[in-house]
Structures are given as structure tokens and as C-alpha cells.
Amino acid sequence: MPNTRDLVRRIQSVKGTQQITKAMKMVAAAKLRRAQTAISEAKPWAETLSKVLANVAARTEFSHPLLEDHEGERTWVVVVSSDKGLCGSFNTNIVRAVEKDLLADRWPDVELAVVGKKASDYFRSRRWNLVVEDRETMSAPTAEAGPRLGKRFVEAFTSGEVDSVWLVYNSFVNMIRQDIIVDRLLPIEPPAVADEDQDDSQVDYLYEPDARALLAELLPRHVETQVQRAIFDSAAAEQASRMTSMDAATRNAGDMIDALTLLYNRTRQAAITKELIEIVSGAQALEG
């Protein structure tokens, strides 16, 4: 049975860990609120852009390089992870999901574009070739990250460096659920026209500039918006996962403290009882 001094040290150590997990949970909650605000602010722009793109695509017969399928099979898979750990299975789930598809030959000729240190560290030690390693963006996601990365993917696709680009990320659903999304980024599949816009789509408009120029401006913006949405969504999902993990760690630490305190009290009581028995036995021996 451990002595009381060791138990006191262990209790103090667990209490210190519990304070850290509580603090990390509070920090994750604050970051989650900011991430949710970023998502809500970007949502109207993304929805309006998709609606405009769908209507323009429905009214014009012009094509664009970002809409055309390539004959080759060279594929980039963009994997969005986090920079830090202590967020449960957030990173493990996404790298395992990607690796499962890679090993199943979902994409015959594939290279990886990783965003976030965790995915970079994981796939760097594997046999997969990394064509893009962005190890800084997810530490503090900003509104310029999507356009910067989106332009890189658009340039690679239009130059023929790659034939398709896929986006894999964690989507924030709620505090306890994050879904892994696998979407084709390029070539672009034009969004469908909503039912309420069906009648309007039959009527063409006068364009300034012309429809071809408008489509050429909207399509790259659409790619950048999808990348930005994935980054913000992943950031929110990361903080939600970290909050859940730190809450569970805090409760586990509390349970451990209770168990150690009970053991400490029993050990102390046993020591006191032993000392009393020794005193009584000594007194009886002296009387005899």
C-alpha cells in the first residue's frame, strides 16, 4: 500500500492537470465562438455566390477551363487538419479516412496537398508525395488563406499540372459531431439552380461585362470560397473536439482525485489504527 506522502503528491499532480484542462476548455470555447462567427459571416457570401454562379451557368452556353474534365488521372487531395493536438480523434479520423481511400486506389495517380501540421507530420513519413505543405494556416485561420490556396489549385489545374482536385476536411455539425467531407473541388460542377429560381433562369440578362468575362470571374472565386469554407469549418470542428476532449479529461481528473483521496484516507486511517494498536500493546506489556 502506498504511503500518504506519495498519495498527496499524486493528488496535487492530478489537481494541477485538472486546472490545465479546465483552462484549455475555456480557451477552446472562446476560439469556437470566433470560428462560428467567421462561418456565419462567410455563409451569406458563399450562398449568394453559388446562386449567381448557378444562374449564370444556366443562362449561358460558354465553357471555361475550370468546368472542363481532363482526360488524365493525376489528382491532388487537399487534406485539412489542425496544427495542435489534444483535440481527441479529430486528426486521427481524417488522416485514417484519407489513407483508407488512398490504399483503396480511389484516385489512381494521387498526390497530397496538406494544410495543417498534423497531416503534414503524418503523411511526410509515409510513401505519399506531398506537393503542397501549408504548416502555418491552421494556427490562426484568416480570410486570406482561402484565396491564396485556391489560386494555387486553380493555377495547377488550368496549367495541366493536375487533372482533378479533391477537398477533405472535418465539417462542424455540433459540439459532439464533426463529419468528414470529401468534395471534388476541380473541375467545378456548377451548382444546381434552386426551384424558386427555375422560372428566372429561363430569362437571360444583359451582362456588363459579357457573360464569358463574368463566368471567368465567378469560377475562381467559387474555388477560393470553397477552400475558405473548409478552413473555417475545420477550425470550428477542431475547437469543438478540443472542448469535448478537455471536458472529459477534467471530469476524469475529478474522478481520479476522488479515488486517490479515498485511498489516502484509508491509508491514513490504517496507519493511525496501527499506531494505536502498537501503543495499547506496549501499555499492556508494561502492565504485565
Long-range contacts (C-beta under 8 A, 24 or more apart in sequence): 1-267, 1-270, 2-263, 2-267, 3-267, 4-264, 4-267, 4-268, 4-271, 7-260, 7-263, 7-264, 7-267, 8-264, 10-260, 11-257, 11-260, 11-261, 11-264, 14-253, 14-256, 14-257, 14-260, 15-253, 15-257, 17-249, 17-253, 18-250, 18-253, 18-254, 18-257, 21-246, 21-249, 21-250, 21-253, 22-246, 22-250, 24-86, 24-242, 24-246, 25-242, 25-243, 25-246, 25-247, 25-250, 28-239, 28-240, 28-242, 28-243, 28-246, 29-239, 29-243, 31-235, 31-239, 32-236, 32-239, 32-240, 32-243, 35-141, 35-172, 35-232, 35-235, 35-236, 35-239, 36-172, 36-236, 38-141, 38-143, 38-232, 38-235, 38-236, 39-172, 39-229, 39-232, 39-233, 39-236, 42-143, 42-225, 42-228, 42-229, 42-232, 45-225, 46-225, 46-229, 49-218, 49-221, 49-222, 49-225, 50-191, 50-222, 51-191, 51-194, 51-197, 52-218, 53-190, 53-191, 53-218, 53-219, 53-222, 54-190, 54-191, 54-192, 54-193, 54-194, 54-197, 54-201, 55-193, 55-197, 55-200, 55-201, 56-211, 56-214, 56-215, 56-218, 57-190, 57-191, 57-215, 58-190, 58-193, 58-201, 59-201, 59-203, 59-204, 59-205, 59-211, 60-204, 60-211, 60-212, 60-215, 62-211, 62-212, 62-215, 64-215, 64-216, 64-219, 65-157, 65-158, 66-154, 66-157, 66-158, 66-186, 66-187, 66-188, 66-219, 66-220, 66-223, 67-187, 67-188, 67-190, 67-219, 68-187, 69-187, 70-160, 70-163, 70-164, 70-187, 71-163, 72-109, 72-163, 73-107, 73-108, 73-109, 73-163, 73-164, 74-109, 74-111, 74-161, 74-162, 74-163, 74-164, 75-107, 75-108, 75-109, 75-110, 75-111, 75-162, 75-163, 75-164, 75-165, 75-166, 76-110, 76-111, 76-112, 76-113, 76-131, 76-132, 76-153, 76-156, 76-162, 76-164, 76-165, 76-166, 77-101, 77-102, 77-107, 77-110, 77-111, 77-112, 77-113, 77-165, 77-166, 77-168, 78-112, 78-113, 78-114, 78-115, 78-132, 78-149, 78-153, 78-165, 78-166, 78-167, 78-168, 78-185, 78-227, 78-230, 79-112, 79-113, 79-114, 79-115, 79-116, 79-119, 79-123, 79-168, 79-169, 80-115, 80-116, 80-119, 80-138, 80-167, 80-168, 80-169, 80-170, 80-230, 80-231, 80-234, 81-114, 81-115, 81-116, 81-117, 81-118, 81-119, 81-120, 81-122, 81-138, 81-234, 82-116, 82-117, 82-118, 82-138, 82-234, 82-238, 83-116, 83-117, 83-118, 83-135, 83-136, 83-138, 83-139, 84-117, 84-118, 84-139, 85-118, 86-242, 86-245, 86-246, 87-238, 87-239, 87-241, 87-242, 87-245, 88-241, 88-242, 88-244, 88-245, 89-241, 90-170, 90-178, 90-237, 90-238, 90-241, 90-242, 91-116, 91-118, 91-119, 91-122, 93-170, 93-178, 93-180, 94-119, 94-168, 94-169, 94-170, 94-180, 95-119, 95-122, 95-123, 97-168, 97-180, 97-182, 98-168, 99-126, 101-182, 102-128, 107-164, 107-166, 111-162, 113-153, 113-165, 115-149, 115-231, 116-234, 137-231, 138-231, 138-234, 138-235, 138-238, 141-231, 141-232, 141-235, 143-228, 145-227, 145-228, 145-231, 146-224, 146-225, 146-226, 146-227, 146-228, 146-229, 146-230, 146-231, 147-224, 147-227, 147-228, 149-224, 149-227, 149-231, 150-220, 150-223, 150-224, 150-225, 150-226, 150-227, 150-228, 151-220, 151-224, 153-185, 153-186, 153-223, 153-227, 154-186, 154-220, 154-223, 157-186, 157-187, 162-186, 167-226, 167-227, 167-230, 169-230, 169-231, 169-233, 169-234, 170-233, 170-234, 170-237, 170-238, 170-241, 171-233, 171-234, 171-237, 172-233, 172-234, 172-236, 172-237, 172-240, 174-240, 175-240, 175-243, 175-244, 176-240, 176-244, 178-237, 178-240, 178-241, 181-230, 181-233, 183-226, 185-223, 185-226, 185-227, 186-223, 188-219, 188-222, 188-223
